[in-house]
Amino acid sequence: MSTIGGEIIPIRYLNAVGSQVVSAALVEIATLFGVPMSNTQTFVSCIYGAGASYKSRLIMKHPFVITVETWFITAVIAFVLGFAVIKIG
């Protein structure tokens, strides 16, 4: 059985392709409704979801925590910078 993604969780190729398709579909649907959504966040979330579906596998905690922290910090920085640009302009 071939797998990819050994850094976070090894998943099968078919599951990885499925995650990519779901991620792309979510971003397209969000775009249709005018909701900003990052394709990177949706793809990583799909990978974690696919990994969590395996009964015998564990998701490595450290990469998961770093990913969530980075998403939160990036959102806060973007908010502050956006607010600053509006106030200055």
LUMDRENLUM-238998 format. One record per atom (N, C-alpha, C, CB): atom name; x negated, y, z negated; chain; residue number from 1. Coordinates in Angstrom, 3 decimals, decimal comma. Glycine has a CB too. Layout:
<recs>
REC  tigu      east     north        up  dodo  setor
REC    CA         X         Y         Z     A    NUM
...
</recs>
This chain:
<recs>
REC  tigu      east     north        up  dodo  setor
REC     N    -0,843    -1,162     0,000     A      1
REC    CA     0,000     0,000     0,000     A      1
REC     C    -0,898     1,238     0,000     A      1
REC    CB     0,965    -0,009    -1,217     A      1
REC     N    -0,730     2,110     0,967     A      2
REC    CA    -1,504     3,336     1,060     A      2
REC     C    -0,813     4,443     0,291     A      2
REC    CB    -1,708     3,743     2,522     A      2
REC     N    -1,616     5,229    -0,421     A      3
REC    CA    -1,074     6,348    -1,168     A      3
REC     C    -1,922     7,587    -0,927     A      3
REC    CB    -1,004     6,021    -2,667     A      3
REC     N    -1,337     8,733    -1,238     A      4
REC    CA    -2,053    10,000    -1,161     A      4
REC     C    -1,839    10,762    -2,455     A      4
REC    CB    -1,585    10,837     0,057     A      4
REC     N    -2,574    11,838    -2,642     A      5
REC    CA    -2,330    12,715    -3,788     A      5
REC     C    -2,840    12,183    -5,105     A      5
REC    CB    -0,887    12,972    -3,912     A      5
REC     N    -4,014    11,592    -5,131     A      6
REC    CA    -4,558    11,022    -6,347     A      6
REC     C    -4,839    12,028    -7,447     A      6
REC    CB    -5,793    10,305    -6,031     A      6
REC     N    -4,950    13,312    -7,131     A      7
REC    CA    -5,224    14,328    -8,141     A      7
REC     C    -4,060    14,481    -9,119     A      7
REC    CB    -5,519    15,663    -7,472     A      7
REC     N    -2,840    14,460    -8,605     A      8
REC    CA    -1,670    14,658    -9,461     A      8
REC     C    -0,995    13,319    -9,721     A      8
REC    CB    -0,672    15,655    -8,817     A      8
REC     N    -0,601    12,665    -8,654     A      9
REC    CA     0,017    11,336    -8,753     A      9
REC     C    -0,074    10,680    -7,385     A      9
REC    CB     1,515    11,423    -9,242     A      9
REC     N    -0,471     9,432    -7,333     A     10
REC    CA    -0,499     8,755    -6,025     A     10
REC     C     0,923     8,416    -5,563     A     10
REC    CB    -1,360     7,463    -6,097     A     10
REC     N     1,287     8,881    -4,375     A     11
REC    CA     2,606     8,558    -3,825     A     11
REC     C     2,432     7,971    -2,435     A     11
REC    CB     3,522     9,816    -3,780     A     11
REC     N     3,418     7,255    -1,979     A     12
REC    CA     3,374     6,632    -0,656     A     12
REC     C     3,544     7,688     0,430     A     12
REC    CB     4,464     5,548    -0,525     A     12
REC     N     3,032     7,376     1,625     A     13
REC    CA     3,104     8,315     2,741     A     13
REC     C     4,541     8,696     3,082     A     13
REC    CB     2,429     7,723     3,961     A     13
REC     N     5,438     7,724     3,078     A     14
REC    CA     6,833     8,008     3,410     A     14
REC     C     7,430     8,987     2,398     A     14
REC    CB     7,659     6,701     3,448     A     14
REC     N     7,129     8,829     1,129     A     15
REC    CA     7,625     9,758     0,112     A     15
REC     C     7,024    11,147     0,295     A     15
REC    CB     7,310     9,232    -1,291     A     15
REC     N     5,765    11,214     0,691     A     16
REC    CA     5,126    12,506     0,932     A     16
REC     C     5,780    13,224     2,115     A     16
REC    CB     3,621    12,320     1,189     A     16
REC     N     6,072    12,485     3,176     A     17
REC    CA     6,746    13,075     4,334     A     17
REC     C     8,154    13,527     3,944     A     17
REC    CB     6,807    12,063     5,510     A     17
REC     N     8,839    12,705     3,177     A     18
REC    CA    10,168    13,074     2,701     A     18
REC     C    10,129    14,342     1,854     A     18
REC    CB    10,775    11,930     1,898     A     18
REC     N     9,110    14,469     1,020     A     19
REC    CA     8,952    15,674     0,204     A     19
REC     C     8,741    16,901     1,072     A     19
REC    CB     7,782    15,514    -0,765     A     19
REC     N     7,957    16,753     2,130     A     20
REC    CA     7,710    17,875     3,033     A     20
REC     C     8,990    18,287     3,757     A     20
REC    CB     6,621    17,511     4,050     A     20
REC     N     9,788    17,326     4,179     A     21
REC    CA    11,044    17,618     4,882     A     21
REC     C    12,027    18,322     3,939     A     21
REC    CB    11,675    16,312     5,443     A     21
REC     N    12,146    17,807     2,714     A     22
REC    CA    13,043    18,438     1,740     A     22
REC     C    12,582    19,859     1,431     A     22
REC    CB    13,110    17,604     0,440     A     22
REC     N    11,282    20,035     1,269     A     23
REC    CA    10,737    21,363     0,994     A     23
REC     C    11,059    22,343     2,118     A     23
REC    CB     9,227    21,282     0,790     A     23
REC     N    10,825    21,932     3,354     A     24
REC    CA    11,115    22,803     4,495     A     24
REC     C    12,601    23,132     4,579     A     24
REC    CB    10,653    22,146     5,797     A     24
REC     N    13,446    22,137     4,337     A     25
REC    CA    14,891    22,371     4,388     A     25
REC     C    15,331    23,353     3,305     A     25
REC    CB    15,651    21,048     4,235     A     25
REC     N    14,791    23,217     2,104     A     26
REC    CA    15,147    24,138     1,022     A     26
REC     C    14,738    25,570     1,340     A     26
REC    CB    14,497    23,694    -0,282     A     26
REC     N    13,551    25,738     1,894     A     27
REC    CA    13,089    27,086     2,241     A     27
REC     C    13,966    27,676     3,343     A     27
REC    CB    11,605    27,060     2,691     A     27
REC     N    14,323    26,885     4,335     A     28
REC    CA    15,186    27,375     5,417     A     28
REC     C    16,575    27,757     4,900     A     28
REC    CB    15,313    26,312     6,516     A     28
REC     N    17,139    26,932     4,038     A     29
REC    CA    18,457    27,234     3,475     A     29
REC     C    18,393    28,504     2,622     A     29
REC    CB    18,973    26,043     2,630     A     29
REC     N    17,349    28,618     1,823     A     30
REC    CA    17,189    29,824     1,007     A     30
REC     C    17,042    31,058     1,887     A     30
REC    CB    15,972    29,689     0,078     A     30
REC     N    16,333    30,941     2,996     A     31
REC    CA    16,172    32,063     3,914     A     31
REC     C    17,511    32,475     4,511     A     31
REC    CB    15,187    31,707     5,026     A     31
REC     N    18,349    31,510     4,850     A     32
REC    CA    19,668    31,819     5,399     A     32
REC     C    20,520    32,624     4,413     A     32
REC    CB    20,393    30,529     5,779     A     32
REC     N    20,343    32,356     3,123     A     33
REC    CA    21,111    33,062     2,096     A     33
REC     C    20,374    34,277     1,540     A     33
REC    CB    21,447    32,116     0,966     A     33
REC     N    19,204    34,577     2,072     A     34
REC    CA    18,446    35,743     1,636     A     34
REC     C    17,790    35,589     0,271     A     34
REC    CB    19,338    36,926     1,613     A     34
REC     N    17,528    34,364    -0,126     A     35
REC    CA    16,887    34,110    -1,417     A     35
REC     C    15,395    33,861    -1,177     A     35
REC    CB    17,553    32,887    -2,153     A     35
REC     N    14,525    34,638    -1,830     A     36
REC    CA    13,092    34,405    -1,641     A     36
REC     C    12,666    33,108    -2,315     A     36
REC    CB    12,275    35,583    -2,194     A     36
REC     N    12,015    32,241    -1,559     A     37
REC    CA    11,563    30,961    -2,101     A     37
REC     C    10,252    30,582    -1,437     A     37
REC    CB    12,631    29,850    -1,890     A     37
REC     N     9,306    30,185    -2,236     A     38
REC    CA     7,989    29,802    -1,738     A     38
REC     C     7,992    28,353    -1,270     A     38
REC    CB     6,923    30,009    -2,821     A     38
REC     N     7,463    28,117    -0,080     A     39
REC    CA     7,397    26,735     0,400     A     39
REC     C     6,390    25,926    -0,410     A     39
REC    CB     7,025    26,701     1,891     A     39
REC     N     5,376    26,566    -0,943     A     40
REC    CA     4,399    25,856    -1,771     A     40
REC     C     5,049    25,356    -3,051     A     40
REC    CB     3,205    26,764    -2,103     A     40
REC     N     5,849    26,199    -3,682     A     41
REC    CA     6,518    25,784    -4,917     A     41
REC     C     7,507    24,659    -4,665     A     41
REC    CB     7,234    26,966    -5,555     A     41
REC     N     8,261    24,754    -3,590     A     42
REC    CA     9,238    23,693    -3,326     A     42
REC     C     8,528    22,388    -2,990     A     42
REC    CB    10,183    24,096    -2,175     A     42
REC     N     7,421    22,458    -2,246     A     43
REC    CA     6,711    21,232    -1,883     A     43
REC     C     6,092    20,563    -3,106     A     43
REC    CB     5,627    21,536    -0,850     A     43
REC     N     5,448    21,340    -3,957     A     44
REC    CA     4,848    20,762    -5,163     A     44
REC     C     5,934    20,193    -6,069     A     44
REC    CB     4,015    21,821    -5,922     A     44
REC     N     7,058    20,871    -6,165     A     45
REC    CA     8,173    20,354    -6,961     A     45
REC     C     8,678    19,033    -6,394     A     45
REC    CB     9,316    21,376    -7,013     A     45
REC     N     8,754    18,942    -5,071     A     46
REC    CA     9,183    17,683    -4,441     A     46
REC     C     8,181    16,562    -4,708     A     46
REC    CB     9,361    17,874    -2,925     A     46
REC     N     6,889    16,894    -4,669     A     47
REC    CA     5,867    15,882    -4,954     A     47
REC     C     6,013    15,381    -6,387     A     47
REC    CB     4,446    16,455    -4,726     A     47
REC     N     6,183    16,317    -7,325     A     48
REC    CA     6,383    15,899    -8,717     A     48
REC     C     7,660    15,068    -8,856     A     48
REC    CB     6,448    17,131    -9,647     A     48
REC     N     8,707    15,445    -8,160     A     49
REC    CA     9,943    14,672    -8,216     A     49
REC     C     9,758    13,268    -7,674     A     49
REC    CB    11,035    15,376    -7,445     A     49
REC     N     9,054    13,168    -6,540     A     50
REC    CA     8,783    11,841    -5,968     A     50
REC     C     7,915    11,026    -6,914     A     50
REC    CB     8,095    11,967    -4,590     A     50
REC     N     6,942    11,667    -7,530     A     51
REC    CA     6,085    10,961    -8,480     A     51
REC     C     6,843    10,513    -9,711     A     51
REC    CB     4,931    11,837    -8,889     A     51
REC     N     7,749    11,339   -10,175     A     52
REC    CA     8,536    10,987   -11,364     A     52
REC     C     9,497     9,839   -11,096     A     52
REC    CB     9,313    12,197   -11,855     A     52
REC     N     9,812     9,599    -9,825     A     53
REC    CA    10,752     8,522    -9,503     A     53
REC     C    10,123     7,136    -9,643     A     53
REC    CB    11,277     8,700    -8,091     A     53
REC     N     8,788     7,070    -9,668     A     54
REC    CA     8,130     5,777    -9,865     A     54
REC     C     8,222     5,379   -11,330     A     54
REC    CB     6,648     5,830    -9,407     A     54
REC     N     8,647     4,164   -11,578     A     55
REC    CA     8,799     3,708   -12,955     A     55
REC     C     7,447     3,434   -13,618     A     55
REC    CB     9,661     2,454   -12,995     A     55
REC     N     6,482     2,994   -12,839     A     56
REC    CA     5,217     2,557   -13,421     A     56
REC     C     4,121     3,614   -13,352     A     56
REC    CB     4,751     1,316   -12,730     A     56
REC     N     4,418     4,808   -12,917     A     57
REC    CA     3,389     5,836   -12,765     A     57
REC     C     3,639     6,993   -13,728     A     57
REC    CB     3,348     6,349   -11,313     A     57
REC     N     2,571     7,649   -14,078     A     58
REC    CA     2,659     8,830   -14,927     A     58
REC     C     2,147    10,029   -14,155     A     58
REC    CB     1,861     8,639   -16,240     A     58
REC     N     2,772    11,158   -14,341     A     59
REC    CA     2,294    12,399   -13,748     A     59
REC     C     1,211    12,938   -14,669     A     59
REC    CB     3,460    13,443   -13,546     A     59
REC     N     0,067    13,282   -14,088     A     60
REC    CA    -1,020    13,824   -14,889     A     60
REC     C    -0,608    15,195   -15,426     A     60
REC    CB    -2,332    13,924   -14,055     A     60
REC     N    -0,734    15,373   -16,727     A     61
REC    CA    -0,220    16,567   -17,394     A     61
REC     C    -1,010    17,829   -17,038     A     61
REC    CB    -0,240    16,363   -18,891     A     61
REC     N    -2,318    17,741   -17,000     A     62
REC    CA    -3,140    18,938   -16,804     A     62
REC     C    -2,836    19,662   -15,486     A     62
REC    CB    -4,607    18,560   -16,847     A     62
REC     N    -2,838    18,985   -14,324     A     63
REC    CA    -2,501    19,705   -13,081     A     63
REC     C    -1,085    20,267   -13,097     A     63
REC    CB    -2,661    18,779   -11,882     A     63
REC     N    -0,152    19,554   -13,728     A     64
REC    CA     1,226    20,023   -13,803     A     64
REC     C     1,315    21,314   -14,611     A     64
REC    CB     2,125    18,947   -14,421     A     64
REC     N     0,658    21,348   -15,757     A     65
REC    CA     0,681    22,537   -16,618     A     65
REC     C     0,026    23,716   -15,906     A     65
REC    CB    -0,036    22,256   -17,962     A     65
REC     N    -1,087    23,483   -15,241     A     66
REC    CA    -1,760    24,565   -14,506     A     66
REC     C    -0,851    25,109   -13,409     A     66
REC    CB    -3,093    24,064   -13,895     A     66
REC     N    -0,152    24,236   -12,701     A     67
REC    CA     0,752    24,667   -11,641     A     67
REC     C     1,871    25,534   -12,203     A     67
REC    CB     1,338    23,457   -10,910     A     67
REC     N     2,506    25,106   -13,263     A     68
REC    CA     3,606    25,866   -13,858     A     68
REC     C     3,111    27,195   -14,415     A     68
REC    CB     4,285    25,050   -14,966     A     68
REC     N     1,974    27,176   -15,084     A     69
REC    CA     1,409    28,424   -15,606     A     69
REC     C     1,092    29,402   -14,486     A     69
REC    CB     0,148    28,139   -16,417     A     69
REC     N     0,523    28,901   -13,405     A     70
REC    CA     0,183    29,758   -12,270     A     70
REC     C     1,430    30,370   -11,657     A     70
REC    CB    -0,586    28,967   -11,213     A     70
REC     N     2,501    29,584   -11,509     A     71
REC    CA     3,747    30,121   -10,965     A     71
REC     C     4,274    31,234   -11,861     A     71
REC    CB     4,803    29,007   -10,815     A     71
REC     N     4,248    31,029   -13,161     A     72
REC    CA     4,763    32,030   -14,090     A     72
REC     C     3,906    33,291   -14,058     A     72
REC    CB     4,818    31,463   -15,513     A     72
REC     N     2,598    33,131   -14,148     A     73
REC    CA     1,697    34,285   -14,142     A     73
REC     C     1,812    35,060   -12,839     A     73
REC    CB     0,247    33,837   -14,359     A     73
REC     N     1,886    34,359   -11,722     A     74
REC    CA     2,012    35,020   -10,424     A     74
REC     C     3,311    35,819   -10,340     A     74
REC    CB     1,954    33,986    -9,290     A     74
REC     N     4,396    35,258   -10,837     A     75
REC    CA     5,676    35,972   -10,804     A     75
REC     C     5,611    37,239   -11,654     A     75
REC    CB     6,815    35,059   -11,298     A     75
REC     N     5,001    37,164   -12,819     A     76
REC    CA     4,887    38,331   -13,692     A     76
REC     C     4,007    39,403   -13,041     A     76
REC    CB     4,311    37,924   -15,068     A     76
REC     N     2,873    39,004   -12,474     A     77
REC    CA     1,983    39,962   -11,806     A     77
REC     C     2,687    40,610   -10,621     A     77
REC    CB     0,689    39,267   -11,338     A     77
REC     N     3,403    39,817    -9,831     A     78
REC    CA     4,124    40,369    -8,681     A     78
REC     C     5,188    41,367    -9,141     A     78
REC    CB     4,775    39,237    -7,858     A     78
REC     N     5,877    41,057   -10,223     A     79
REC    CA     6,887    41,972   -10,750     A     79
REC     C     6,249    43,290   -11,185     A     79
REC    CB     7,632    41,327   -11,929     A     79
REC     N     5,168    43,200   -11,935     A     80
REC    CA     4,493    44,404   -12,429     A     80
REC     C     3,957    45,244   -11,277     A     80
REC    CB     3,349    44,028   -13,378     A     80
REC     N     3,310    44,605   -10,300     A     81
REC    CA     2,780    45,345    -9,156     A     81
REC     C     3,897    45,956    -8,309     A     81
REC    CB     1,916    44,428    -8,292     A     81
REC     N     4,972    45,206    -8,115     A     82
REC    CA     6,113    45,743    -7,362     A     82
REC     C     6,731    46,930    -8,072     A     82
REC    CB     7,168    44,663    -7,147     A     82
REC     N     6,877    46,841    -9,365     A     83
REC    CA     7,415    47,922   -10,161     A     83
REC     C     6,503    49,160   -10,068     A     83
REC    CB     7,580    47,473   -11,628     A     83
REC     N     5,187    48,940   -10,161     A     84
REC    CA     4,216    50,031   -10,096     A     84
REC     C     4,254    50,716    -8,726     A     84
REC    CB     2,799    49,503   -10,388     A     84
REC     N     4,369    49,942    -7,666     A     85
REC    CA     4,422    50,511    -6,318     A     85
REC     C     5,665    51,384    -6,151     A     85
REC    CB     4,410    49,392    -5,257     A     85
REC     N     6,798    50,924    -6,654     A     86
REC    CA     8,037    51,693    -6,549     A     86
REC     C     7,942    52,987    -7,370     A     86
REC    CB     9,239    50,844    -7,023     A     86
REC     N     7,391    52,905    -8,565     A     87
REC    CA     7,264    54,081    -9,431     A     87
REC     C     6,287    55,114    -8,841     A     87
REC    CB     6,796    53,654   -10,835     A     87
REC     N     5,190    54,651    -8,240     A     88
REC    CA     4,196    55,565    -7,666     A     88
REC     C     4,746    56,205    -6,394     A     88
REC    CB     2,870    54,818    -7,364     A     88
REC     N     5,420    55,391    -5,588     A     89
REC    CA     5,933    55,859    -4,298     A     89
REC     C     7,153    56,653    -4,461     A     89
REC    CB     6,206    54,731    -3,382     A     89
</recs>
